[in-house]
């Protein structure tokens, strides 16, 4: 028992630093795929470095449910692969350490990561994703202001004709504004205001903007001509999308909110299926920690000493790519109604569990 305890402590001390390194590596890789989007924030919106760090932070938090199982697989594969290359596995077995005792540290680490992964999947990641949506809303006014050109009639601005003498894209302030709204052809509206500002709408992130005008006039045509003076007047600008898409997206819903959506009798079956998929996806990703622990030990222990640490990294990337290809395939089947949502969400874990079990019996006996 004492030798087994020392082996567990030794393996955990090897895997935990590799696990933390894996988080850094995979966060960097995922952010690289978002580089074009981040560049757009800097060039189009002109945001400062602190806001960019906020965006990166919220994106990283939303990635955690995916990053944690991936980093766990990376750590276990790298650790057991290195021990195989340096004959430590053979030495432990020769000293009387059971092959199945070598599995215990990876399962202990998987249990710890599972708890944290489940918390991030249902609470932290939705919060990070929602904060990201709200932050994008706050930046959307600068994007809208950038579409208004000084001294030019902008005809494609939310289905209105807009003219402004001066526009400050960084603050959203507009001076000497002229708006012609012909949405109601029988009574078109002309609005003239010496100043105004664009205000993001936090209720509908990314989809609605409030144009607040000051000390202006509203001219309404039609059968007669009406003039209305105002001190402050709000014009809500909406993107041409459905109102139900302006609520929280499924990745931004917490555990309780997902359950409310699933149990809501007023939600149509198509939307309910989306919430079911999101719910089981988060559960399956959390339990994937245990599956990846078995896969890591089964394929990390190698009889061939060639390749070294690089083979462990290649195996980790290969298994991660294979996992996501299978998962997205089964999810597509579920969305098309070919298989049940629960079966689709858990099939990939089951396939990997079978592969790991078959190899473990060969490697640990």
N, C-alpha and C positions, 0 to 999 in steps of 0.2 A: 504493500500500500504506500510506503514511504517513497519507493522508487517511482511509482505511478504518479504520486503527487508532484514529485520533482519534474517528471516529464511534462505534466500538465502545465506547471508554472513556466518551464523552459519554452514550451511551444507557444504559450500565450504571449510571452515576452518577445518572441520572434514575430508572431502574427499581428499584434496590435500596431507596432510601427509601420508594418507593410500595409495594414488596413488604412491608417491615416494617410500614408503616401498615396494609396489608391484613390482616396477621396480627392486629394489635390490634383492628381493626374486626370481623373475623369471629369472633374469640374472644369479644368482647363480645356479639355477636348470639347465638352459641350458648349462652353463659351466661345470657342473658336468657330463653331457652327453658327453662333449668333453674332459673329463679328460684323457682318454686313448690316444687320439690324442696329447694332450699337453705333456703327459709323453713321447711319442715317440720323440717329438721335443727335449726334454731335453736329453734323453738317447742316441738317434741315432745321432742327429745333434750336441749335446754338446753346445747348445746355452746358452748365459748368461741370467741373470734374466731380464735385460732391454728389450732384444728382446722378451722374453716370455711375458712381460707386453704389448709390442706393438702388439703381436699376439692376446692377450686377448682383448685389446682395439679395434682392427679392427673387431674381431668377435662380440664384444658387439654392435658396431655400425651397423653391418649388421643384427643383431637380432632386432633392434629397431622397424621396422614396425610390427613385431609380438608382441613385448613386450608391446608397448604402449596400444593397445586395451585390451590386457590381464590384464594389471595393472589397467586400467580404470574399467573394470568389477569387479576386486578384490576390489577396493576402494569403489565402490558404494554398492556392496553386503555387505561388512563389515560394512559400515556406517549405512545403513538402517536396517540391521539385528540387530546391537547393539541398535539402537534407538527403535526398536520394542521390544527387550528384556527388555529395561528399561522404557517402556511405554511412551516414548517421542512422538511417532507418535500419540498415542491416545490423549495425552495432547494437541498437536497442533491442531488436528481436533476438540477437545472440545472447544478450544479457538476461533474457527471460521476460522481457516486456511483451505482453500480448499485442498482436496487431490491432485488436479492437480497442485497446487502451489508447492507441495513437489517434483514434477517432474522437475520443472524449473532448480534448481541448477545442477542436473545431466546432463541435456541437455546443460547447459552453459559450464560445464567442458568438456563434450563430444565435443563441438564445438572447444574449445581451443586445446584439444588433437588431434582432426581431422586435424587441420591446421598443427600442428607439425608432425603428422603421415604421411600426404601426402608429406611433404617436405622430411622426412627421406626416405620414400618409393621410391621416384623418383630421389633423389639426394644424400643424405647422405649415405644411406645404400649401393647403388651401388659403391660409392667411397670407403667405408670401405671394401666392398667385393673385389674390385679391388686391394686395397692396400694390403690386405691379400694375394691375388694371387701373387703379385709382391714380397712380402716378402718371400713367400714360394719358389719362383724362386731363390732368393738370397741364400736361404738355400739349394737348390737342388744340388749345387756343392759339398757341404760337404757330402751329401748322395751318390753322384756319386763317390767321392773320397774314401768314406768308403767301397765301393764295390770293390776297387782295393786293393789287399792284397800285402804287401811287400814281395818280393822274391818269388812270386807265379804267375803262368800263369792263368789269369782270362779270361775264354773263353766266359762267358755270358755278357760281357760288351758291350752293344749296338752292338751286332752281330760281335764283333771283339775280337781277342786274344790280351791281354795287359799284359805286364810285367813291373814292376817298382821296383827298388832297395829300394826307400824310398818314403813314402807317408805321407803328413801332412793333416789329415782329416779336421782340423779346418780352415786352410787357403787355401786348395786346391792345394798346391804346390807339384809337383812330380819331382823326380830326377832319371836320368838314365832310360829313358822310351823306351820300345820296343813295337811297334804296328804292328800286322799283320791283314790286311783287305782283305778278299777274297769275298767281295760282287760281284765283277766282276771276275768270275772264269777264264776268258781268260787272264786277266792281273792283278794278285794279287799285292798288295802294301805292302811294309814293310817300316816302319818309325822308325828311331832311333834318339833320341834327349837326350842330357844330362840333360835337365830340361824342365818343362812345368807347366801349371796351368789350373785349371778349372774355367771358367767364366760363370755365369748364363746369359741366354738370356732373356732380359726384353720384347722382342717382342712376345715371345711365353711362357708365364709363366708356369713353371712346366713341360713343354714338350720338351724343347730344351736346350742344354748346349754346350758351346763353349770350346773346348780343344785347348789351345794356346801353341805351342811348339817353342823352341828357339834353334838356332845354331845346327841344325840337318841335316839328310840326308833322302831322299826318294828314295827307290829302287823299281822300277816297272819292273815286270816280263812280260812274254808273249813270242812273237817271238824273241824279243831282250831284253837286260838288260839295263835299263836306271837308271842313278844316278843323283839326283838333290840335290844340297846343298841349304840350306835356312837359313836366319837369324831369321825369324819368320814365322810360318805356323799355320793356323787355321783349325781345324777339327770340323765341326758341328755335334753334336751327337743328334739324334732325337729318341724319343720314338716311337714305332710302332703303331701310331694312325693316324687318318685322319687329314689332314692339316686344314680342316674347324673347327675342334674341338679346335684348338689352339688359336682362337680368343677369345674375351671377352665372358664369359659365360653369359646367359640371366640375372642372378641376378646382374651382374656387369654393365649392360647397364642403362644409365640415361634415362629420359623421351624422350629427343630428339633422342637419339640413338635407342630407341625402335621404335619410329615412323618411323625413316629412314628404319629400318629393315622391318617393316610391309609394308611400301609403296614401297619397292624395288622390281621391277618386276622380277629381276633375281633370287630371293630367291625361292626355291622350296616350295610347299604347306605344307609339313611336318614341315619344319623349321619355316615357317610363322605362323603356328598354335601354335608352341612353344612360339613365341614372343607375339601372341595374348593372350595366357594363362597368361604369365608373366605380361602383361599390365593390364588385367582385375583383376588379382590376387591382384595387388598393390592397384588398385582403390577399390576393394571390401573390402580389409583389412582396408583401411582408413575409408570408410563409416561404417564399422562394429563398429566404436566408438559410433555412434548414436544408433545402434541396441543394443549394449551391455549396453548402458545407460538405455534403456527401460527395458531390461532383468534384470539389476541390481535392479531397483526400483521394478519391478513386483514381483521378487522372493526374494528380500531383506526384504520387509515388511512381517513379519510373525505374525500370531496370536498365535502360540505356543511359549511360552517363554523358553522352554527347549532347550539346545544346545549351546546357547550363541554365542560367536564370532567364535568358531570352526565350527559351521554349515555354517557360511558365507564363510569361507575359503574352506570348502568341496564343497559347491555349485559352487564357482568360478572355482575350479579345474575340477569339473564334467562338467560344461558348456564348458570350454575350450577344454577338451578332446572330448566331443560330437561335438563341432564345427569343429574340425580338422578331425575327422572321416568322417563327412558328406562332408566337403570340398574336402578331398582327394578322396572320392568316386565319387563325381561329376566330379572332374578333370580327373579321370581315364576314365569315360564315354566320356568326351570331347576328350581326346587323342585317344580313340578308334573309334571316329567318331559317337558315339551313340546319342549324343546331341550336340547342338551348344555351342561354347566356352562361349559366353555371358551368356547363360542360366546356364551353369555349374558354372561359377564364382559367380553368384549372387543368386543362389538357396538357399544356406545355410543362407545367410543374410535374405532372404525372409521367410524361415521357422522359424528362430528365431524371426523375427519381428511379425509374426502371433502369436507365443506362448506368446510373451511379451504383445501384445495388448489384447489378451483374458484375461490374468491374471491382467493386469492393470485395466481393467473395473471392476473387482471384488474387487481389493484392494483399489482403490482410490475413488470409488463412496460412 
